[in-house]
Amino acid sequence: MPARARPFPVKPPRTTGVGPTGAKGIDSPPLNLQIPSLDIAAAVMRVGVDEDGRIGAPPLSVSDKVGWFKMGPRPGAPGAAVMVGHYDNTTGPAVFYRISELTPGRRVFVTRKDGRRLRFVVTKVATYPKDEFPAREVYGDPGHPALRLITCAGAFNTTTRHYLDNTVVFAKLITGRRAAGPMDRR
C-alpha cells in the first residue's frame, strides 16, 4: 500500500521565527505577497505545524491566501522564510497554481507589517516527489535572507486526495535601492 501523500509533507526544523535581537524590522511579520509576472497579490496568514508535526497550510476555503511558516525565519531575516499556498481546490485554481512558471530572475515581493516591501529574486524552481523532498535544501539556512514558496504538483492521487509532488521556488533577498526592472513586469 503506498504511503499517504500530504499537501506539505516534510517536517520543518524547529526554530523560533525571530531574528537576531536588535535587528531593525526583523521581527515584523509578512502581510502580503506579490508576484507581478504571474499577477499574484495575496494576503499572508500564519501557519504552524499539523498534528503530525508537518508544515501546515491555509484552509482550502481561503485558497487565495498564502501561509507563512511562523516557526521559521521571517522574510528579510537570516535563513529561509517559507510560504506555502494551494495549487487548486474543488472549485479551480488557487493562489500558487502558476508558480511553476516562474524562472530565475523573476521578482517576488513581500510587504511586512512594518510597511517595508522586500524584494526577492528567483534563483531556482524545482519539482520533487513528496517522498524525496529535500528538506535540508528547502528549510536549511542558506547563509543569507531567502524565501521559499511551496505548493503541490504532479499527479493527483484520488485515493489519498493529495498531489504526489511539490514545486519549490527558491529566492534570495535583493538589497539596495535599485528600482523594479523589466523582469518584474513580465
BELKA-V357748 format. One record per pair of residues at least 6 apart in sequence whose C-alpha atoms are under 8 Angstrom apart, sorted by the first residue. I is the first residue (numbers start at 1). GAP is how many residues later the second one is. D is the distance in Angstrom with one decimal. If there is no record, write none. Layout:
# BELKA-V357748
I;GAP;D  I;GAP;D
This chain:
# BELKA-V357748
4;156;6.0  5;125;7.0  5;155;6.6  5;157;5.8  5;158;6.8  5;159;6.0  6;124;7.9  6;156;6.0  6;157;7.5  6;158;8.0  7;50;7.9  7;144;7.7  7;145;6.2  7;155;6.2  7;156;6.9  8;46;6.9  8;47;6.0  8;48;7.0  8;49;7.5  8;142;7.9  8;143;7.5  8;144;7.5  8;158;7.6  9;45;5.9  9;46;7.2  9;121;6.5  10;44;5.6  10;45;6.9  10;120;7.9  10;123;7.0  10;125;6.6  11;42;5.9  11;43;4.4  11;44;6.2  11;124;7.8  12;42;6.7  12;43;6.5  12;123;7.1  12;127;6.3  13;59;7.9  13;126;7.1  14;57;6.8  14;58;7.3  15;56;5.5  15;57;5.3  15;58;7.6  16;54;8.0  16;55;5.2  16;56;6.1  16;57;7.5  17;53;5.8  17;54;4.6  17;55;4.1  17;56;4.3  17;57;5.9  18;8;7.3  18;9;5.8  18;54;7.7  18;55;6.2  18;56;6.9  19;7;5.7  19;8;6.4  19;54;6.7  19;55;7.4  19;58;5.7  19;59;6.9  20;6;7.5  25;89;6.7  26;48;7.0  26;49;8.0  26;50;6.6  26;51;5.6  27;47;7.0  28;46;7.3  28;84;6.0  28;85;5.6  28;86;5.8  29;45;6.1  29;46;7.4  29;83;5.5  29;84;5.7  29;85;8.0  30;14;6.5  30;38;7.6  30;44;7.2  30;45;6.8  30;80;6.5  30;81;5.8  30;82;4.0  30;83;6.0  31;12;5.9  31;13;5.0  31;14;7.3  31;79;7.5  31;80;5.7  31;81;5.2  31;82;5.8  32;9;7.1  32;10;5.5  32;11;4.3  32;12;4.9  32;78;5.8  32;79;5.4  32;80;7.1  33;7;7.6  33;8;5.8  33;9;5.3  33;10;6.5  33;11;6.7  33;33;7.6  33;75;7.3  33;76;5.7  33;77;4.6  33;78;6.5  34;6;5.4  34;7;4.4  34;8;6.5  34;74;5.9  34;75;5.0  34;76;6.4  35;6;6.6  35;72;6.5  35;73;4.8  35;74;6.4  35;149;7.9  36;71;7.4  36;72;7.4  36;148;5.9  36;149;5.9  36;150;7.4  37;65;8.0  37;69;7.2  37;70;7.7  37;146;7.5  37;147;6.0  37;148;5.4  37;149;4.7  38;60;7.0  38;61;7.6  38;64;7.9  38;148;7.9  40;55;7.2  42;22;6.4  42;23;5.4  42;24;6.4  42;53;7.4  43;21;7.8  43;22;5.2  43;23;6.3  44;21;5.8  44;22;4.8  44;23;5.6  44;24;6.4  45;13;7.3  45;20;7.0  45;21;6.2  45;22;4.9  45;23;6.1  46;21;5.4  46;22;5.0  46;23;6.2  46;24;5.6  47;8;7.5  47;9;5.5  47;10;6.1  47;11;6.9  47;20;5.5  47;21;5.7  47;22;5.1  47;23;5.9  48;7;6.0  48;8;5.4  48;9;8.0  48;21;5.7  48;22;5.9  48;23;6.4  49;6;4.4  49;7;4.8  50;6;5.4  55;14;7.1  56;11;7.9  56;13;7.6  57;9;8.0  57;10;5.8  57;27;6.2  57;28;6.7  57;29;7.7  58;7;6.9  58;8;6.7  58;9;5.6  58;26;8.0  58;27;7.1  58;28;7.8  60;26;7.5  60;29;6.4  63;22;7.2  63;23;5.9  63;25;7.4  63;26;7.2  63;31;5.3  63;32;6.1  64;30;5.8  64;31;4.8  65;20;6.9  65;30;6.5  66;17;6.4  66;18;5.8  66;19;4.8  66;20;7.9  66;29;7.2  67;16;5.3  67;17;5.1  67;18;6.2  68;13;7.7  68;14;5.9  68;15;4.4  68;16;6.5  69;12;7.3  69;13;5.6  69;14;6.1  69;15;7.7  72;8;7.6  72;9;6.2  72;10;7.1  73;6;6.0  73;7;6.2  73;8;4.9  73;9;7.7  74;7;5.4  75;6;5.3  75;35;7.3  75;43;7.8  75;70;7.2  75;71;7.2  75;72;6.7  76;42;7.0  76;69;5.4  76;70;7.2  76;97;6.8  77;68;5.4  78;63;7.6  78;65;6.9  78;66;5.3  78;67;4.4  78;68;7.3  79;61;7.2  79;62;4.5  79;63;6.0  79;64;6.3  79;65;5.8  79;66;5.1  79;67;5.9  80;58;7.5  80;59;6.1  80;60;6.7  80;61;5.9  80;62;6.8  80;64;7.9  80;65;6.2  80;66;4.6  80;67;5.2  80;68;6.4  81;64;7.7  81;65;6.1  81;66;4.8  81;67;6.1  82;57;7.5  82;65;5.9  82;66;4.8  82;67;6.1  82;68;7.6  83;64;7.6  83;65;6.1  83;66;4.9  83;67;6.4  84;65;5.7  84;66;4.8  84;67;6.0  85;9;7.7  85;10;6.2  85;11;5.5  85;64;7.6  85;65;6.5  85;66;5.5  86;8;5.6  86;9;6.1  86;10;5.7  86;11;7.2  86;65;5.7  86;66;6.7  87;6;6.3  87;7;5.1  87;8;6.6  87;9;5.0  87;10;4.3  87;11;7.8  87;64;5.8  87;65;5.7  87;66;7.2  88;6;4.3  88;7;7.6  88;8;7.8  88;9;6.3  96;55;6.4  99;68;7.9  99;70;7.5  100;25;6.7  100;26;7.8  100;67;6.5  100;68;8.0  100;69;7.7  102;20;7.6  102;23;7.0  102;67;7.8  103;19;6.7  103;20;7.6  103;21;6.9  103;22;6.7  104;17;7.3  104;18;4.7  104;19;4.6  104;20;5.6  104;21;7.5  105;16;5.6  105;17;5.3  105;18;6.5  105;78;6.6  106;15;5.7  106;16;5.4  106;77;5.4  106;78;6.1  107;12;6.7  107;13;5.6  107;14;4.6  107;15;6.2  107;76;6.8  107;77;5.4  108;11;6.0  108;12;5.1  108;13;6.2  108;14;7.3  108;63;7.9  109;8;6.5  109;9;5.5  109;10;4.8  109;11;6.1  110;7;5.6  110;8;5.1  110;9;6.7  111;6;4.3  111;7;6.2  112;6;7.8  118;55;7.2  118;56;7.7  119;54;5.9  119;55;5.4  119;56;7.6  120;26;7.6  120;27;7.4  120;51;5.8  120;52;5.1  120;53;4.3  120;54;5.3  121;50;5.2  121;51;5.5  121;52;6.5  121;53;6.6  122;47;6.9  122;48;5.8  122;49;4.1  122;50;6.7  123;46;7.9  123;47;5.7  123;48;5.2  123;49;7.0  124;45;6.0  124;46;5.1  124;47;7.0  125;42;7.2  125;43;5.8  125;44;4.5  125;45;6.1  126;41;5.6  126;42;5.5  126;43;6.7  127;26;7.3  127;38;6.6  127;39;5.5  127;40;4.2  127;41;6.2  128;6;7.8  128;37;5.4  128;38;5.4  128;39;6.4  128;40;8.0  129;35;6.1  129;36;4.2  129;37;6.4  130;34;5.9  130;35;4.9  130;36;6.1  133;33;7.8  138;10;6.9  138;30;7.8  138;32;7.9  144;28;7.5  144;29;7.8  145;27;6.2  145;28;5.7  146;24;7.5  146;25;5.7  146;26;4.3  146;27;5.6  147;22;8.0  147;23;6.2  147;24;5.1  147;25;6.1  147;26;7.5  148;20;6.6  148;21;5.5  148;22;5.0  148;23;6.3  149;19;5.6  149;20;5.0  149;21;6.9  150;16;6.7  150;17;5.7  150;18;4.6  150;19;6.6  151;15;5.5  151;16;5.4  151;17;6.8  152;11;5.9  152;12;7.5  152;13;5.9  152;14;4.4  152;15;6.0  153;10;5.9  153;11;6.7  153;12;4.8  153;13;4.9  153;14;5.9  154;9;6.0  154;10;5.8  154;11;5.1  154;12;7.4  155;8;5.6  155;9;5.7  155;10;7.3  156;6;5.7  156;7;4.3  156;8;6.3  157;6;5.9  157;7;6.8
